[in-house]
Amino acid sequence: MRTAALLLVAPAVHAFVAPSTTAPIARLAPLQVAPITVAALDDAVTAKVISAELQEMLDREWIEQDCHVVIGQNAADAYLGARAKGLDDVGSILQHVGEQMTTDFPVDAYVGPWDCANFVSDTLVALASGERCECSSAPTAAELEARAAEFGGSS
């Protein structure tokens, strides 16, 4: 009988063992990450890059549709609206662009407004910081700088 009791109790005892003294139980201070800002970018050129790149990406990923031109222009307008409101960090701009595009988005598109807003934020991160997530469909920073130069931007 003692053996049976030990078999039942022994596994439960391990659940109450004190945690290791070297492993952190909880983060004592929040991790602070500096936001990426677009303050150094030329807003007019950036809006043109957003419009052209978004339209081309949608045409490549899906099929060429007239609504892609509208989506690209709406995204550029939403970006300019965010900048006019004084928003300069990518997270705030992402939120603004997504909300604006949700209000009037073409029904014949194969993507949604937040997919496009995420592309805009990926593009802004690449332009502002030169970094790019490997999972992103946005062009590389070098490709975006070349596109900006086409619209009169300087590197």
C-alpha positions as CSV (number, residue, x, y, z in Angstrom):
1,M,0.0,0.0,0.0
2,R,2.9,2.4,0.8
3,T,4.3,1.8,-2.7
4,A,1.0,2.7,-4.3
5,A,0.8,5.9,-2.2
6,L,4.3,6.9,-3.2
7,L,3.5,6.3,-6.8
8,L,0.6,8.7,-6.6
9,V,2.2,11.4,-4.4
10,A,5.8,11.5,-5.8
11,P,4.8,13.1,-9.1
12,A,2.7,15.8,-7.3
13,V,5.6,16.7,-5.0
14,H,7.7,17.8,-8.0
15,A,5.1,20.4,-8.9
16,F,6.0,22.2,-5.7
17,V,9.7,22.3,-6.0
18,A,11.2,25.8,-5.7
19,P,12.2,27.3,-9.1
20,S,15.8,27.7,-10.1
21,T,17.6,30.7,-8.6
22,T,19.2,31.4,-12.0
23,A,16.0,31.5,-14.1
24,P,14.1,34.8,-14.1
25,I,10.5,34.4,-12.9
26,A,9.2,37.6,-14.4
27,R,10.7,40.6,-16.1
28,L,11.1,43.3,-13.5
29,A,11.1,46.2,-15.9
30,P,9.3,46.5,-19.2
31,L,11.4,46.1,-22.4
32,Q,11.7,49.5,-24.0
33,V,12.0,49.6,-27.8
34,A,12.4,53.0,-29.5
35,P,9.8,53.6,-32.2
36,I,10.8,54.0,-35.8
37,T,10.0,57.5,-37.0
38,V,9.5,58.9,-40.5
39,A,10.3,62.5,-39.6
40,A,13.4,62.5,-41.8
41,L,11.5,61.3,-44.9
42,D,10.1,63.6,-47.6
43,D,6.4,63.0,-47.2
44,A,5.4,63.8,-50.8
45,V,8.0,61.4,-52.2
46,T,7.2,58.8,-49.6
47,A,3.5,59.0,-50.5
48,K,4.3,58.4,-54.2
49,V,6.5,55.5,-53.3
50,I,3.7,54.0,-51.2
51,S,1.2,54.3,-53.9
52,A,3.3,52.9,-56.7
53,E,4.8,50.0,-54.7
54,L,1.5,49.0,-53.2
55,Q,-0.2,48.9,-56.6
56,E,2.6,46.9,-58.1
57,M,2.7,44.5,-55.2
58,L,-1.0,43.8,-55.5
59,D,-0.7,43.4,-59.3
60,R,2.1,40.9,-58.8
61,E,0.5,39.0,-56.0
62,W,-3.0,38.7,-57.5
63,I,-4.0,40.0,-61.0
64,E,-3.9,43.4,-62.4
65,Q,-7.1,45.3,-61.3
66,D,-8.2,48.9,-61.6
67,C,-8.9,48.9,-57.9
68,H,-5.2,48.5,-57.1
69,V,-4.6,52.0,-58.4
70,V,-7.3,53.3,-56.1
71,I,-6.0,51.3,-53.2
72,G,-2.5,52.7,-53.7
73,Q,-3.7,56.2,-53.9
74,N,-5.9,55.8,-50.8
75,A,-3.0,54.4,-48.9
76,A,-0.8,57.4,-49.9
77,D,-3.6,59.8,-49.0
78,A,-4.0,58.1,-45.6
79,Y,-0.2,58.3,-45.0
80,L,-0.3,62.1,-45.8
81,G,-3.3,62.4,-43.5
82,A,-1.4,60.8,-40.7
83,R,1.6,63.1,-41.2
84,A,-0.7,66.1,-41.3
85,K,-2.1,65.0,-37.9
86,G,1.5,65.0,-36.6
87,L,1.9,61.3,-36.4
88,D,5.5,60.3,-37.1
89,D,6.1,56.8,-35.6
90,V,5.3,53.8,-37.8
91,G,3.0,52.2,-35.3
92,S,0.7,55.2,-35.2
93,I,0.8,55.6,-38.9
94,L,-0.1,51.9,-39.4
95,Q,-3.1,52.4,-37.1
96,H,-4.2,55.6,-38.9
97,V,-3.8,54.1,-42.4
98,G,-5.6,50.9,-41.5
99,E,-8.6,52.8,-40.0
100,Q,-8.8,55.2,-43.0
101,M,-8.7,52.4,-45.5
102,T,-11.3,50.4,-43.6
103,T,-13.8,53.2,-44.2
104,D,-13.8,53.0,-48.0
105,F,-12.1,50.0,-49.4
106,P,-12.9,48.5,-52.9
107,V,-15.1,45.4,-52.7
108,D,-13.5,43.8,-55.7
109,A,-10.0,43.6,-54.2
110,Y,-8.6,40.2,-53.1
111,V,-7.0,41.7,-50.0
112,G,-8.2,43.7,-47.1
113,P,-7.4,47.2,-45.8
114,W,-5.2,45.9,-43.0
115,D,-3.1,43.9,-45.4
116,C,-2.4,47.1,-47.3
117,A,-1.8,49.0,-44.1
118,N,0.8,46.4,-43.0
119,F,2.5,46.8,-46.4
120,V,2.6,50.5,-45.9
121,S,4.2,50.1,-42.5
122,D,6.8,47.6,-43.9
123,T,7.6,50.1,-46.6
124,L,8.0,52.9,-44.0
125,V,10.3,50.8,-41.8
126,A,12.5,50.0,-44.8
127,L,12.7,53.6,-45.9
128,A,13.2,55.1,-42.4
129,S,15.6,52.5,-40.9
130,G,16.9,50.5,-43.8
131,E,15.7,47.3,-42.2
132,R,13.3,44.8,-43.6
133,C,11.6,41.7,-42.2
134,E,12.3,38.6,-44.3
135,C,8.6,37.7,-44.3
136,S,7.7,41.1,-45.8
137,S,6.5,41.5,-49.3
138,A,7.8,45.1,-49.3
139,P,10.9,45.8,-51.5
140,T,14.3,46.1,-49.9
141,A,15.5,49.5,-48.7
142,A,17.8,49.8,-51.8
143,E,14.9,49.2,-54.1
144,L,12.7,51.7,-52.3
145,E,15.5,54.3,-52.4
146,A,15.8,53.8,-56.1
147,R,12.0,54.2,-56.5
148,A,12.1,57.4,-54.3
149,A,14.9,58.8,-56.6
150,E,12.5,58.3,-59.6
151,F,10.0,60.6,-57.8
152,G,12.6,63.2,-56.9
153,G,13.7,61.9,-53.6
154,S,17.4,61.9,-52.5
155,S,19.1,59.1,-50.6
